[in-house]
Amino acid sequence: MRPLGIEGAWVDTPKAFADSRGRFHEWFKSDRFHDSIGQGFQLEQANCSRSVRGTLRGIHYASVPPGQAKYVTCVSGAVLDVVVDIRTGSPSFGKWEAVRLDDTTHRCVYLSEGLGHAFMALEDNSTVVYLCSQGYAPQREHGINPLDPTLAIAWPEDVAPRLSDKDAAAPTLKEAERQGLLPSFEDCSAYRRSLVSSA
């Protein structure tokens, strides 16, 4: 696993084995994860979404603690997966990083608690599966508008974004900060340290 430019986010490209029958790869392996991240992954929920081209989901995040870490891959089609640093006080606050996930490279992205997550489907029937460290809890779930001009995420210009009403109405990063909705870098770091010490 390779760390991304945002602290707390990694990308992994597992080795795939192909023969006349098809392909096989291990998209998550706990020992490789632990060796890279320094902690285990506690699985509480596994999600699967199927999207038409242009579907833009996010930017989603959960209150910390406990937040919600995610391990994401695309098993069919292709998506542009984006990690956004929304942690106040972080050296990379307001920065984002994009990784193409598809059914050819089998890349996976891990984002730790407190980071924002979004993706856009680049093909019809793009299917994303992701492991979550915490279950869905509506009272802790938040969103930031993925088309926030201040963030200026470089979504593909040739794909018209299709947002849910909820995501379209989500506040900008500055509005969410002003409303006190964002996690702090200090709280996220402390929570992650507690996970390592209890492992």
PyRosetta script that sets phi, psi and omega in degrees:
from pyrosetta import init, pose_from_sequence

init()
pose = pose_from_sequence("MRPLGIEGAWVDTPKAFADSRGRFHEWFKSDRFHDSIGQGFQLEQANCSRSVRGTLRGIHYASVPPGQAKYVTCVSGAVLDVVVDIRTGSPSFGKWEAVRLDDTTHRCVYLSEGLGHAFMALEDNSTVVYLCSQGYAPQREHGINPLDPTLAIAWPEDVAPRLSDKDAAAPTLKEAERQGLLPSFEDCSAYRRSLVSSA")
pose.set_psi(1, 139.5)
pose.set_omega(1, -177.3)
pose.set_phi(2, -115.0)
pose.set_psi(2, 129.1)
pose.set_omega(2, 178.1)
pose.set_phi(3, -67.3)
pose.set_psi(3, 141.6)
pose.set_omega(3, 174.0)
pose.set_phi(4, -84.3)
pose.set_psi(4, 179.4)
pose.set_omega(4, -178.4)
pose.set_phi(5, -71.8)
pose.set_psi(5, -13.2)
pose.set_omega(5, 176.5)
pose.set_phi(6, -99.9)
pose.set_psi(6, 123.3)
pose.set_omega(6, -179.2)
pose.set_phi(7, -59.2)
pose.set_psi(7, 132.3)
pose.set_omega(7, -179.2)
pose.set_phi(8, 96.7)
pose.set_psi(8, 5.0)
pose.set_omega(8, 179.5)
pose.set_phi(9, -129.4)
pose.set_psi(9, 140.1)
pose.set_omega(9, -179.0)
pose.set_phi(10, -136.4)
pose.set_psi(10, 159.3)
pose.set_omega(10, 172.8)
pose.set_phi(11, -126.9)
pose.set_psi(11, 143.7)
pose.set_omega(11, 179.9)
pose.set_phi(12, -132.3)
pose.set_psi(12, 138.5)
pose.set_omega(12, 175.1)
pose.set_phi(13, -120.2)
pose.set_psi(13, 94.6)
pose.set_omega(13, -177.8)
pose.set_phi(14, -68.4)
pose.set_psi(14, 153.2)
pose.set_omega(14, 178.4)
pose.set_phi(15, -75.6)
pose.set_psi(15, 131.3)
pose.set_omega(15, 179.6)
pose.set_phi(16, -105.2)
pose.set_psi(16, 144.3)
pose.set_omega(16, 179.3)
pose.set_phi(17, -116.1)
pose.set_psi(17, 123.0)
pose.set_omega(17, -176.4)
pose.set_phi(18, -120.7)
pose.set_psi(18, 144.6)
pose.set_omega(18, 171.9)
pose.set_phi(19, -149.9)
pose.set_psi(19, -167.4)
pose.set_omega(19, -175.4)
pose.set_phi(20, -64.7)
pose.set_psi(20, -17.4)
pose.set_omega(20, -178.8)
pose.set_phi(21, -87.7)
pose.set_psi(21, -19.9)
pose.set_omega(21, -176.0)
pose.set_phi(22, 142.3)
pose.set_psi(22, -142.9)
pose.set_omega(22, -176.5)
pose.set_phi(23, -134.7)
pose.set_psi(23, 157.3)
pose.set_omega(23, 175.9)
pose.set_phi(24, -143.4)
pose.set_psi(24, 139.3)
pose.set_omega(24, 172.1)
pose.set_phi(25, -153.4)
pose.set_psi(25, 155.1)
pose.set_omega(25, 176.5)
pose.set_phi(26, -94.1)
pose.set_psi(26, 107.2)
pose.set_omega(26, -174.0)
pose.set_phi(27, -87.0)
pose.set_psi(27, -14.2)
pose.set_omega(27, 170.6)
pose.set_phi(28, -146.7)
pose.set_psi(28, 134.1)
pose.set_omega(28, 177.3)
pose.set_phi(29, -140.4)
pose.set_psi(29, 121.2)
pose.set_omega(29, -169.7)
pose.set_phi(30, -63.2)
pose.set_psi(30, -37.7)
pose.set_omega(30, -178.9)
pose.set_phi(31, -68.7)
pose.set_psi(31, -39.2)
pose.set_omega(31, 177.1)
pose.set_phi(32, -65.8)
pose.set_psi(32, -39.8)
pose.set_omega(32, 177.5)
pose.set_phi(33, -62.0)
pose.set_psi(33, -49.1)
pose.set_omega(33, -178.4)
pose.set_phi(34, -61.5)
pose.set_psi(34, -42.8)
pose.set_omega(34, -179.5)
pose.set_phi(35, -62.9)
pose.set_psi(35, -33.2)
pose.set_omega(35, -177.8)
pose.set_phi(36, -83.5)
pose.set_psi(36, -43.8)
pose.set_omega(36, -172.1)
pose.set_phi(37, -92.1)
pose.set_psi(37, -28.4)
pose.set_omega(37, -178.3)
pose.set_phi(38, 90.7)
pose.set_psi(38, 10.7)
pose.set_omega(38, 178.0)
pose.set_phi(39, -156.0)
pose.set_psi(39, 165.2)
pose.set_omega(39, 176.3)
pose.set_phi(40, -84.8)
pose.set_psi(40, 174.3)
pose.set_omega(40, 176.1)
pose.set_phi(41, -114.1)
pose.set_psi(41, 116.5)
pose.set_omega(41, 178.6)
pose.set_phi(42, -89.8)
pose.set_psi(42, 109.9)
pose.set_omega(42, -177.1)
pose.set_phi(43, -85.0)
pose.set_psi(43, 122.4)
pose.set_omega(43, 176.9)
pose.set_phi(44, -116.2)
pose.set_psi(44, -24.1)
pose.set_omega(44, -177.7)
pose.set_phi(45, -156.6)
pose.set_psi(45, 144.5)
pose.set_omega(45, 175.3)
pose.set_phi(46, -124.6)
pose.set_psi(46, 128.2)
pose.set_omega(46, -175.7)
pose.set_phi(47, -115.7)
pose.set_psi(47, 153.6)
pose.set_omega(47, 175.8)
pose.set_phi(48, -139.6)
pose.set_psi(48, 127.8)
pose.set_omega(48, 176.7)
pose.set_phi(49, -127.8)
pose.set_psi(49, 143.1)
pose.set_omega(49, 177.5)
pose.set_phi(50, -119.8)
pose.set_psi(50, 130.6)
pose.set_omega(50, -170.9)
pose.set_phi(51, -134.0)
pose.set_psi(51, 145.3)
pose.set_omega(51, 171.3)
pose.set_phi(52, -78.8)
pose.set_psi(52, 161.2)
pose.set_omega(52, 179.8)
pose.set_phi(53, -54.8)
pose.set_psi(53, 132.9)
pose.set_omega(53, 178.9)
pose.set_phi(54, 95.1)
pose.set_psi(54, -14.5)
pose.set_omega(54, 178.5)
pose.set_phi(55, -59.7)
pose.set_psi(55, 128.7)
pose.set_omega(55, -178.7)
pose.set_phi(56, -121.1)
pose.set_psi(56, 113.1)
pose.set_omega(56, -177.6)
pose.set_phi(57, -110.4)
pose.set_psi(57, 128.7)
pose.set_omega(57, 179.7)
pose.set_phi(58, 115.5)
pose.set_psi(58, -176.2)
pose.set_omega(58, 8.0)
pose.set_phi(59, -84.6)
pose.set_psi(59, 122.4)
pose.set_omega(59, -176.0)
pose.set_phi(60, -112.0)
pose.set_psi(60, 148.5)
pose.set_omega(60, 175.4)
pose.set_phi(61, -160.7)
pose.set_psi(61, 166.7)
pose.set_omega(61, -180.0)
pose.set_phi(62, -126.0)
pose.set_psi(62, 151.0)
pose.set_omega(62, 179.6)
pose.set_phi(63, -58.4)
pose.set_psi(63, 142.4)
pose.set_omega(63, 179.1)
pose.set_phi(64, -116.7)
pose.set_psi(64, 134.1)
pose.set_omega(64, -6.3)
pose.set_phi(65, -77.8)
pose.set_psi(65, 161.1)
pose.set_omega(65, -1.7)
pose.set_phi(66, -91.9)
pose.set_psi(66, -5.2)
pose.set_omega(66, -177.2)
pose.set_phi(67, 66.8)
pose.set_psi(67, -163.6)
pose.set_omega(67, 176.9)
pose.set_phi(68, -154.1)
pose.set_psi(68, 105.2)
pose.set_omega(68, 173.6)
pose.set_phi(69, -78.0)
pose.set_psi(69, 150.3)
pose.set_omega(69, -178.0)
pose.set_phi(70, -135.0)
pose.set_psi(70, 143.9)
pose.set_omega(70, 174.0)
pose.set_phi(71, -122.1)
pose.set_psi(71, 112.2)
pose.set_omega(71, -163.2)
pose.set_phi(72, -119.7)
pose.set_psi(72, 139.1)
pose.set_omega(72, 171.7)
pose.set_phi(73, -147.8)
pose.set_psi(73, 164.9)
pose.set_omega(73, 179.5)
pose.set_phi(74, -114.7)
pose.set_psi(74, 117.8)
pose.set_omega(74, -175.0)
pose.set_phi(75, -96.3)
pose.set_psi(75, -11.5)
pose.set_omega(75, 177.5)
pose.set_phi(76, -153.7)
pose.set_psi(76, 132.9)
pose.set_omega(76, -178.3)
pose.set_phi(77, 82.2)
pose.set_psi(77, -146.3)
pose.set_omega(77, -177.0)
pose.set_phi(78, -155.9)
pose.set_psi(78, 144.1)
pose.set_omega(78, 175.8)
pose.set_phi(79, -137.3)
pose.set_psi(79, 156.3)
pose.set_omega(79, 168.4)
pose.set_phi(80, -98.7)
pose.set_psi(80, 110.9)
pose.set_omega(80, -176.5)
pose.set_phi(81, -96.3)
pose.set_psi(81, 133.3)
pose.set_omega(81, -174.1)
pose.set_phi(82, -128.0)
pose.set_psi(82, 130.1)
pose.set_omega(82, 173.8)
pose.set_phi(83, -105.7)
pose.set_psi(83, 131.4)
pose.set_omega(83, -178.1)
pose.set_phi(84, -122.1)
pose.set_psi(84, 130.5)
pose.set_omega(84, 176.9)
pose.set_phi(85, -84.4)
pose.set_psi(85, 105.4)
pose.set_omega(85, -178.2)
pose.set_phi(86, -109.8)
pose.set_psi(86, 12.8)
pose.set_omega(86, -176.4)
pose.set_phi(87, -83.5)
pose.set_psi(87, 114.2)
pose.set_omega(87, -180.0)
pose.set_phi(88, -62.3)
pose.set_psi(88, 139.1)
pose.set_omega(88, -178.5)
pose.set_phi(89, 87.2)
pose.set_psi(89, -4.6)
pose.set_omega(89, 178.9)
pose.set_phi(90, -75.9)
pose.set_psi(90, 143.2)
pose.set_omega(90, 176.4)
pose.set_phi(91, -59.0)
pose.set_psi(91, -24.4)
pose.set_omega(91, -179.3)
pose.set_phi(92, -113.2)
pose.set_psi(92, 28.1)
pose.set_omega(92, -179.7)
pose.set_phi(93, -55.3)
pose.set_psi(93, 131.2)
pose.set_omega(93, 179.4)
pose.set_phi(94, 84.5)
pose.set_psi(94, -3.0)
pose.set_omega(94, 178.2)
pose.set_phi(95, -89.1)
pose.set_psi(95, 157.2)
pose.set_omega(95, 178.3)
pose.set_phi(96, -138.7)
pose.set_psi(96, 160.5)
pose.set_omega(96, 176.4)
pose.set_phi(97, -141.6)
pose.set_psi(97, 136.0)
pose.set_omega(97, -176.7)
pose.set_phi(98, -112.6)
pose.set_psi(98, 141.9)
pose.set_omega(98, 177.2)
pose.set_phi(99, -135.4)
pose.set_psi(99, 130.1)
pose.set_omega(99, 175.1)
pose.set_phi(100, -77.9)
pose.set_psi(100, 125.8)
pose.set_omega(100, 174.4)
pose.set_phi(101, -112.5)
pose.set_psi(101, 132.3)
pose.set_omega(101, -179.1)
pose.set_phi(102, -152.9)
pose.set_psi(102, 177.0)
pose.set_omega(102, -177.2)
pose.set_phi(103, -88.8)
pose.set_psi(103, 14.4)
pose.set_omega(103, 176.5)
pose.set_phi(104, -106.6)
pose.set_psi(104, -49.8)
pose.set_omega(104, -179.7)
pose.set_phi(105, -84.9)
pose.set_psi(105, -24.9)
pose.set_omega(105, -179.3)
pose.set_phi(106, 64.0)
pose.set_psi(106, 22.3)
pose.set_omega(106, 178.6)
pose.set_phi(107, -57.7)
pose.set_psi(107, 151.5)
pose.set_omega(107, 175.6)
pose.set_phi(108, -129.2)
pose.set_psi(108, 148.6)
pose.set_omega(108, 175.8)
pose.set_phi(109, -121.2)
pose.set_psi(109, 133.2)
pose.set_omega(109, 171.8)
pose.set_phi(110, -111.5)
pose.set_psi(110, 129.2)
pose.set_omega(110, 174.3)
pose.set_phi(111, -125.7)
pose.set_psi(111, 130.0)
pose.set_omega(111, -176.1)
pose.set_phi(112, -80.4)
pose.set_psi(112, 174.2)
pose.set_omega(112, -177.3)
pose.set_phi(113, -56.1)
pose.set_psi(113, 135.1)
pose.set_omega(113, 176.3)
pose.set_phi(114, 97.2)
pose.set_psi(114, -11.3)
pose.set_omega(114, 178.1)
pose.set_phi(115, -90.2)
pose.set_psi(115, 148.0)
pose.set_omega(115, 177.1)
pose.set_phi(116, -85.9)
pose.set_psi(116, 150.0)
pose.set_omega(116, -176.8)
pose.set_phi(117, -136.2)
pose.set_psi(117, 136.6)
pose.set_omega(117, 176.4)
pose.set_phi(118, -149.3)
pose.set_psi(118, 158.5)
pose.set_omega(118, 170.7)
pose.set_phi(119, -153.2)
pose.set_psi(119, 153.3)
pose.set_omega(119, 175.9)
pose.set_phi(120, -119.3)
pose.set_psi(120, 131.7)
pose.set_omega(120, 177.2)
pose.set_phi(121, -74.7)
pose.set_psi(121, 126.6)
pose.set_omega(121, -179.2)
pose.set_phi(122, -94.6)
pose.set_psi(122, -13.1)
pose.set_omega(122, 179.4)
pose.set_phi(123, -139.0)
pose.set_psi(123, 156.8)
pose.set_omega(123, 173.0)
pose.set_phi(124, -64.0)
pose.set_psi(124, 149.9)
pose.set_omega(124, 177.9)
pose.set_phi(125, 60.4)
pose.set_psi(125, 29.7)
pose.set_omega(125, 174.8)
pose.set_phi(126, -71.7)
pose.set_psi(126, 127.8)
pose.set_omega(126, -174.8)
pose.set_phi(127, -116.9)
pose.set_psi(127, 121.3)
pose.set_omega(127, -179.0)
pose.set_phi(128, -113.1)
pose.set_psi(128, 133.3)
pose.set_omega(128, 172.9)
pose.set_phi(129, -119.8)
pose.set_psi(129, 141.7)
pose.set_omega(129, 178.7)
pose.set_phi(130, -147.3)
pose.set_psi(130, 140.7)
pose.set_omega(130, 177.0)
pose.set_phi(131, -90.0)
pose.set_psi(131, 140.0)
pose.set_omega(131, -177.4)
pose.set_phi(132, -124.1)
pose.set_psi(132, 138.8)
pose.set_omega(132, -179.4)
pose.set_phi(133, -78.1)
pose.set_psi(133, -16.7)
pose.set_omega(133, 177.6)
pose.set_phi(134, -137.4)
pose.set_psi(134, 152.0)
pose.set_omega(134, 177.5)
pose.set_phi(135, -76.4)
pose.set_psi(135, 165.5)
pose.set_omega(135, 179.2)
pose.set_phi(136, -66.0)
pose.set_psi(136, 128.6)
pose.set_omega(136, 178.4)
pose.set_phi(137, -135.8)
pose.set_psi(137, 100.6)
pose.set_omega(137, -172.8)
pose.set_phi(138, -51.9)
pose.set_psi(138, -34.8)
pose.set_omega(138, -176.9)
pose.set_phi(139, -71.2)
pose.set_psi(139, -17.0)
pose.set_omega(139, 179.6)
pose.set_phi(140, -104.5)
pose.set_psi(140, -4.5)
pose.set_omega(140, -174.6)
pose.set_phi(141, -87.5)
pose.set_psi(141, 139.8)
pose.set_omega(141, -179.3)
pose.set_phi(142, -139.8)
pose.set_psi(142, 167.1)
pose.set_omega(142, 178.1)
pose.set_phi(143, -145.7)
pose.set_psi(143, 157.0)
pose.set_omega(143, 173.8)
pose.set_phi(144, -127.9)
pose.set_psi(144, 141.8)
pose.set_omega(144, -177.9)
pose.set_phi(145, -63.0)
pose.set_psi(145, 122.7)
pose.set_omega(145, -178.0)
pose.set_phi(146, -70.3)
pose.set_psi(146, -12.5)
pose.set_omega(146, 177.7)
pose.set_phi(147, -101.6)
pose.set_psi(147, 17.1)
pose.set_omega(147, 176.9)
pose.set_phi(148, -52.9)
pose.set_psi(148, 117.1)
pose.set_omega(148, -176.6)
pose.set_phi(149, -65.5)
pose.set_psi(149, -24.6)
pose.set_omega(149, 178.0)
pose.set_phi(150, -70.0)
pose.set_psi(150, -39.7)
pose.set_omega(150, 175.3)
pose.set_phi(151, -67.9)
pose.set_psi(151, -38.3)
pose.set_omega(151, 177.0)
pose.set_phi(152, 52.5)
pose.set_psi(152, 49.3)
pose.set_omega(152, 176.1)
pose.set_phi(153, -65.8)
pose.set_psi(153, 133.3)
pose.set_omega(153, -175.9)
pose.set_phi(154, -83.6)
pose.set_psi(154, 71.6)
pose.set_omega(154, 173.9)
pose.set_phi(155, -68.1)
pose.set_psi(155, 149.5)
pose.set_omega(155, -178.6)
pose.set_phi(156, -55.1)
pose.set_psi(156, 130.2)
pose.set_omega(156, -176.6)
pose.set_phi(157, -72.6)
pose.set_psi(157, -20.9)
pose.set_omega(157, -177.5)
pose.set_phi(158, -91.8)
pose.set_psi(158, 8.1)
pose.set_omega(158, -179.8)
pose.set_phi(159, -122.6)
pose.set_psi(159, 121.3)
pose.set_omega(159, 178.4)
pose.set_phi(160, -77.0)
pose.set_psi(160, 123.6)
pose.set_omega(160, -177.8)
pose.set_phi(161, -70.9)
pose.set_psi(161, 138.3)
pose.set_omega(161, 177.0)
pose.set_phi(162, -119.6)
pose.set_psi(162, 108.2)
pose.set_omega(162, -176.4)
pose.set_phi(163, -108.2)
pose.set_psi(163, 152.4)
pose.set_omega(163, 169.2)
pose.set_phi(164, -70.8)
pose.set_psi(164, 160.0)
pose.set_omega(164, 177.0)
pose.set_phi(165, -58.5)
pose.set_psi(165, -39.0)
pose.set_omega(165, -178.6)
pose.set_phi(166, -64.3)
pose.set_psi(166, -45.6)
pose.set_omega(166, 180.0)
pose.set_phi(167, -68.4)
pose.set_psi(167, -36.8)
pose.set_omega(167, 179.4)
pose.set_phi(168, -65.8)
pose.set_psi(168, -29.2)
pose.set_omega(168, -178.4)
pose.set_phi(169, -92.6)
pose.set_psi(169, -1.0)
pose.set_omega(169, -177.7)
pose.set_phi(170, -65.2)
pose.set_psi(170, 150.8)
pose.set_omega(170, -179.5)
pose.set_phi(171, -70.7)
pose.set_psi(171, 162.2)
pose.set_omega(171, 171.8)
pose.set_phi(172, -73.3)
pose.set_psi(172, 170.8)
pose.set_omega(172, 178.5)
pose.set_phi(173, -60.3)
pose.set_psi(173, -43.8)
pose.set_omega(173, -179.7)
pose.set_phi(174, -64.7)
pose.set_psi(174, -39.3)
pose.set_omega(174, 178.4)
pose.set_phi(175, -65.4)
pose.set_psi(175, -42.3)
pose.set_omega(175, 179.3)
pose.set_phi(176, -64.4)
pose.set_psi(176, -37.9)
pose.set_omega(176, 177.5)
pose.set_phi(177, -65.4)
pose.set_psi(177, -43.3)
pose.set_omega(177, -179.5)
pose.set_phi(178, -63.4)
pose.set_psi(178, -32.4)
pose.set_omega(178, -179.6)
pose.set_phi(179, -84.1)
pose.set_psi(179, -1.3)
pose.set_omega(179, 179.5)
pose.set_phi(180, 72.5)
pose.set_psi(180, 27.1)
pose.set_omega(180, -175.8)
pose.set_phi(181, -92.3)
pose.set_psi(181, -10.5)
pose.set_omega(181, -173.0)
pose.set_phi(182, -90.0)
pose.set_psi(182, 145.3)
pose.set_omega(182, 174.5)
pose.set_phi(183, -73.2)
pose.set_psi(183, 155.8)
pose.set_omega(183, 177.3)
pose.set_phi(184, -96.7)
pose.set_psi(184, 150.3)
pose.set_omega(184, 177.7)
pose.set_phi(185, -60.3)
pose.set_psi(185, -39.2)
pose.set_omega(185, -179.5)
pose.set_phi(186, -62.9)
pose.set_psi(186, -46.2)
pose.set_omega(186, 179.5)
pose.set_phi(187, -65.2)
pose.set_psi(187, -40.3)
pose.set_omega(187, 179.7)
pose.set_phi(188, -65.3)
pose.set_psi(188, -42.7)
pose.set_omega(188, 179.6)
pose.set_phi(189, -64.9)
pose.set_psi(189, -42.5)
pose.set_omega(189, 179.2)
pose.set_phi(190, -63.6)
pose.set_psi(190, -40.4)
pose.set_omega(190, -180.0)
pose.set_phi(191, -66.0)
pose.set_psi(191, -41.8)
pose.set_omega(191, 179.2)
pose.set_phi(192, -65.5)
pose.set_psi(192, -37.3)
pose.set_omega(192, 177.0)
pose.set_phi(193, -62.9)
pose.set_psi(193, -36.8)
pose.set_omega(193, 179.7)
pose.set_phi(194, -66.4)
pose.set_psi(194, -31.9)
pose.set_omega(194, 178.4)
pose.set_phi(195, -69.4)
pose.set_psi(195, -39.4)
pose.set_omega(195, 179.6)
pose.set_phi(196, -67.4)
pose.set_psi(196, -43.4)
pose.set_omega(196, -177.0)
pose.set_phi(197, -68.6)
pose.set_psi(197, -26.2)
pose.set_omega(197, -178.8)
pose.set_phi(198, -91.7)
pose.set_psi(198, -4.6)
pose.set_omega(198, -177.5)
pose.set_phi(199, -73.2)
pose.dump_pdb("model.pdb")
